Structures are given as structure tokens and as C-alpha cells.
Amino acid sequence: MDKAEKVSLISGAVVFGLMSLKMSIAFLTGSIALKADAIHSLTDFISTLAVFIGLKLSKRKSRNFPYGLYKIENLVALVVAFFIFWAGYEIIKEVVLAQTSVVKKLPLALAIAALSGGVSYFLSLYKIKAGQHINSPSLQADGYHSRADALSSLIVFLGLSGHFLHWNIEKYAAVIIVILIVRSGYGILVDSLKVLLDASLDYETLTSIRKVIEDEPKVQAVTHISGRQSGRYRFIEVEVTLRVKDVARAHQIVTSLEKKVKEKIPFVDSIIIHYEPVEKKVLKYAFPLTSTSGNISPHFGEAPYLAVLEVKKDEKQVVKKEILVNPFLNQEKGKGIALAEFLVDQDVDFVVLKEKYKGKGPEYVLAESAVTTIIIDSSTLKEAMTELGIKELNEKRERQPN
């Protein structure tokens, strides 16, 4: 038995006790209002029983219902909303059509009405708080129904006080209370219908999920995200583009992302991430240089300059050329790794070298981000471009470092 079922069971026992106590005192004192309140508590007990059964059934999965029966909770919440509307109707009817009766032992009747209202109110807080903690719509709805029961007891208390003090205030209080009851019932009704009709998850939740996914460096973009609620659980679908070409590596990243979303976003039952590699029409090539004149550097991390070419994928035509200063040249340690990370941030696709990396660090960083390393024989940038079949750029469009 989980927490929701325990809360519902405790609630049912308390409500049944209150109903029995109010009915007994109603017969003892002759209070028609207290008797009507006891009958209203019966509907609260039936509602709680329905919630308990719904909580039990909602956890089941079968061949016919592989996604579970979570929406039973929303269906039960919908039924409870109508119970709440009925409670409002009963309060109005009790006040408008109340029969004049002689109440014996008035202090006792007042005490029981006050006790009932207090217990029902704190019981409603208990159920609403527990329902919010475990995201149970039916338990929250039952909590608001108990609040309606507490307000009903308040009307009875005011009515009995009117007998005692010769005041007629219950009708005015009833109108205010019924407005509050109808408002809470309407909120539950709308929320339940939204889930039953598969309305989208709220914007805040979807934004939080998007942020978790976008924090992964290998994700190029989140192209689509949608989600729906079913009972207390959430079902998410996402489409992303990845900076990864290897299918096995992409699958690992997606599996890791699905795990992170479930860890950081509560009540996610299922998340499916569809991924595609980034389709680029223009590719970036990076060449380490010893000088701006275009000599290829034999060392990656210690190269003073970098030539970055943007090349049309199909025509192999350069559309942009930049000569950048190596920002990590004077760094004592880890300059190769730092430069590799810098090129990943620059969205470089190919690093063209004359010799292999001295250490494994830069190679690992670049490979993890699907940056391909090409080893060439050429000594100058112009010769390297010819070796790779890259066509020259009009000199006027070249950019030199400041």
C-alpha cells in the first residue's frame, strides 16, 4: 500500500467516524441541520471510497493497457468535482428550505458542529498537501471535497448559533461559502477534463525539460517537445539534433538524457527522445598555422594561429576564411585540450593536421564531439586545400586577425 492509499484509508476512517457522530448527536438533539450535515458527510465518505478504489486500479498495467490506468485518477477527480457541486447545492437547499425545529441540548450540537468543521478542515489540508506531494489529482480533489464538508459544518454551526443568539446570518454566509465551493469544484473539473482530453503539459514543465536537454553539449537543438499528463504521471516526447554522427554514441547520449530528465523532473513515467544528426550545408575546417602566411604548424596546441574555413559541402567551395589567434598559446598546461574545446564551441567539423596529436586529450575531446581529424602531407594552407579538393575564396572576402 503506497502513501496515497494510506492517506485515503485514514481519511475514510475519519470521515466515517464524523458521519456516525453527527448522525447520533442529530437524533439526540433533534437538529435537522446536523442530520443534513451527517448525510453530506456520507457523500464525502463515498467520494473517499471511490478515490481509494481509483488509486488501487490506476497502478495496474496489462496487455490491453500497456501505459497503465493512470487516468482513472483523473476520472475519479472528475466525479469528485460533481460531488463538490452537489455539496454546494445541498448547502443552499439546507439554508433556503430549512425547517424550524426545536433543538435540545444546543451546546452539545454546537460543539459537535464545531468539532466536525475543524476536523474536516484539517483533514482537507492533510489530503491536499499529500496529494500535491505525490501529484495525485484524485487525492487533491478529495481534499477539496473535505473542505466543502468543513464549510457545510460551518453553516450548521452558524445556524445553531442563530438559534442561540437570535441572529439570522447563515444565509449570507452560505452564499459566500457556496461561491468558494463552486470555484474549487470548477478548477478540479477543468483540470480533469484537460488530462482526459490529452491537453499539453504546462509551459513551465516543458521549459524545465527543454533546459535539462539543452544543457547537454552534444545537443545542437531541441526541435520539438510535447507532453501530456495521465493521472499523477507525465509522458514526454522530444525531438533533437545532435552534434554526433556515430549512431551508437548518439544512442548513449539519448539514453543518458532520458535518465537525467527523470531524475530532475518529478513524476515522469516515460520520455522518448528522437534524434537526428545535424545536416549541415556548410562545413568548418580548422588548420593550425605557424604564421599568418599560411604555413601548417606541426604542433596542434602550440600553433600561434588557426585558419578556419567555411566550405560548401557539395561544391567544396570556400565561402568564408578567418585567421584566428590561438587564445591558449601562453597557457602552461592543457593548451591542446583547451584549444580542442574552443574548436568544438566554434562548431568545427574537421581539424587538419600535419602530424598526430602529442597527447590523447585533444583527440578524445574532438572525437567525443564528432570532430574528424585529417592528417595531410602538405606544408602550406594552399597546398592542403588543393590536397583536400577545396576551392579558393575570393581574396577580398578573407579576414585577417586584428
HELIX and SHEET records of a PDB file:
HELIX    1   1 LYS A    3  THR A   29  1                                  27    
HELIX    2   2 ILE A   32  SER A   58  1                                  27    
HELIX    3   3 LYS A   71  VAL A   96  1                                  26    
HELIX    4   4 LEU A  106  HIS A  133  1                                  28    
HELIX    5   5 PRO A  137  LEU A  165  1                                  29    
HELIX    6   6 GLU A  170  LEU A  196  1                                  27    
HELIX    7   7 TYR A  203  GLU A  214  1                                  12    
HELIX    8   8 VAL A  247  LYS A  264  1                                  18    
HELIX    9   9 LYS A  335  ASP A  345  1                                  11    
HELIX   10  10 LYS A  360  GLU A  368  1                                   9    
HELIX   11  11 LEU A  381  LEU A  388  1                                   8    
HELIX   12  12 GLU A  395  ARG A  397  5                                   3    
SHEET    1   A 3 VAL A 219  SER A 230  0                                        
SHEET    2   A 3 TYR A 233  LEU A 242 -1                                        
SHEET    3   A 3 VAL A 268  PRO A 277  1                                        
SHEET    1   B 6 THR A 372  ILE A 375  0                                        
SHEET    2   B 6 PHE A 350  LEU A 353  1                                        
SHEET    3   B 6 VAL A 282  LEU A 289  1                                        
SHEET    4   B 6 TYR A 305  LYS A 312 -1                                        
SHEET    5   B 6 VAL A 318  VAL A 325 -1                                        
SHEET    6   B 6 GLU A 398  ARG A 399  1                                        
END                                                                             
